[in-house]
């Protein structure tokens, strides 16, 4: 009399799942090395997080929006408290209420990409190539 219905060979299913998991982990580093695409509204600046949500943006007081996202050099989300009192070169966006909505901490390659606008007036006057992620001055 059989007490339970256990498949005779569970190993093929286990091996298939293990191979899929291995393939997913192998693809993760390749995805992390892709260049980041910034929106045309992103400006370059220097931030110093003081007492979150307060920060200094280019030496002037600014504030993070309630849903602000900060992405590190590895493109992973970071909390503002972990960045307290660090001077960081970033790209950032400003929402319609004047609060900082998104921040990307720049890698060395992104910092070297010149020119990049630092004010809304520059961004309005310059031409942006979203594919090449470059700005051209008129």
CORCOR-V129635 format. One record per residue. N is the residue number from 1. RES is the residue in one letter. SS is DSSP state (A for helix, B for strand, O for the rest). Layout:
n = [N,N]
res = [RES,RES]
ss = [SS,SS]
//
This chain:
n = [1,2,3,4,5,6,7,8,9,10,11,12,13,14,15,16,17,18,19,20,21,22,23,24,25,26,27,28,29,30,31,32,33,34,35,36,37,38,39,40,41,42,43,44,45,46,47,48,49,50,51,52,53,54,55,56,57,58,59,60,61,62,63,64,65,66,67,68,69,70,71,72,73,74,75,76,77,78,79,80,81,82,83,84,85,86,87,88,89,90,91,92,93,94,95,96,97,98,99,100,101,102,103,104,105,106,107,108,109,110,111,112,113,114,115,116,117,118,119,120,121,122,123,124,125,126,127,128,129,130,131,132,133,134,135,136,137,138]
res = [X,X,X,X,X,X,X,X,X,X,X,X,X,X,X,X,X,X,X,X,X,X,X,X,X,X,X,X,X,X,X,X,X,X,X,X,X,X,X,X,X,X,X,X,X,X,X,X,X,X,X,X,X,X,X,X,X,X,X,X,X,X,X,X,X,X,X,X,X,X,X,X,X,X,X,X,X,X,X,X,X,X,X,X,X,X,X,X,X,X,X,X,X,X,X,X,X,X,X,X,X,X,X,X,X,X,X,X,X,X,X,X,X,X,X,X,X,X,X,X,X,X,X,X,X,X,X,X,X,X,X,X,X,X,X,X,X,X]
ss = [O,O,O,O,O,O,O,O,O,O,A,A,A,A,A,A,A,A,A,A,A,A,A,A,A,A,A,A,A,A,A,A,O,O,O,O,O,O,O,O,O,O,B,B,B,B,B,B,B,O,O,O,O,B,B,B,B,O,O,B,B,B,B,B,B,B,B,B,B,B,B,O,O,O,O,O,B,B,O,A,A,A,A,B,O,O,B,B,B,B,B,B,B,B,O,O,O,O,O,B,B,B,B,B,B,O,O,A,A,A,A,A,O,O,O,O,O,O,O,A,A,A,A,A,A,O,B,B,B,O,O,O,O,B,B,B,O,O]
//
